[in-house]
């Protein structure tokens, strides 16, 4: 599968740019990207495998949306 997917992706891309481009909040109020908020999502990219990324992504997304 890795060979089949080779050349299909561009990156790495900053989280903020990714969200603005692929998940725009048209018509909704935008979140302010504070240092604290950015640091939470940067931890996702620090993981060594895709599987390890899921837990911090979901945890930080949930906490950020409902408790900020």
C-alpha positions as CSV (number, residue, x, y, z in Angstrom):
1,X,0.0,0.0,0.0
2,X,2.9,2.4,0.7
3,X,4.2,2.0,-2.8
4,X,0.7,2.6,-4.2
5,X,0.3,5.8,-2.2
6,X,3.8,7.2,-3.0
7,X,3.6,10.6,-4.6
8,X,-0.1,11.1,-3.7
9,X,0.5,13.4,-0.8
10,X,2.1,16.8,-0.3
11,X,3.4,18.0,3.0
12,X,4.1,18.4,5.8
13,X,1.6,21.3,6.2
14,X,1.0,23.5,9.3
15,X,-2.2,22.5,11.1
16,X,-3.6,26.0,10.9
17,X,-3.2,26.1,7.1
18,X,-4.7,22.6,6.7
19,X,-7.8,23.5,8.7
20,X,-8.3,26.8,6.9
21,X,-8.0,25.2,3.5
22,X,-9.7,21.8,3.9
23,X,-12.1,22.5,6.8
24,X,-13.1,26.2,6.5
25,X,-15.6,27.6,8.9
26,X,-17.6,29.6,6.4
27,X,-20.4,31.4,8.1
28,X,-19.3,30.2,11.6
29,X,-17.2,32.1,14.0
30,X,-13.6,31.2,13.8
31,X,-11.5,29.9,16.7
32,X,-8.7,32.1,17.8
33,X,-5.4,30.2,17.4
34,X,-3.7,30.9,20.8
35,X,-0.3,29.5,21.7
36,X,-2.1,27.0,24.0
37,X,-4.5,25.8,21.3
38,X,-1.7,25.4,18.7
39,X,0.6,23.5,21.1
40,X,-2.2,21.0,21.7
41,X,-2.5,20.2,18.0
42,X,1.2,20.2,17.4
43,X,1.4,17.2,19.7
44,X,-0.5,15.2,17.1
45,X,2.2,15.8,14.6
46,X,4.9,14.7,17.1
47,X,3.6,11.2,17.2
48,X,5.7,8.5,15.4
49,X,2.8,6.7,13.7
50,X,-0.7,7.4,12.3
51,X,-2.3,5.2,14.9
52,X,-0.7,7.1,17.7
53,X,-2.0,10.4,16.3
54,X,-5.7,9.5,16.7
55,X,-6.0,9.7,20.5
56,X,-4.4,13.1,21.0
57,X,-6.3,14.5,17.9
58,X,-9.6,13.3,19.2
59,X,-8.9,14.3,22.8
60,X,-7.6,17.7,22.0
61,X,-10.4,18.4,19.5
62,X,-13.0,17.5,22.0
63,X,-11.5,19.4,24.9
64,X,-10.8,22.4,22.7
65,X,-14.3,22.7,21.3
66,X,-16.2,22.0,24.5
67,X,-14.1,23.5,27.2
68,X,-12.5,26.6,25.7
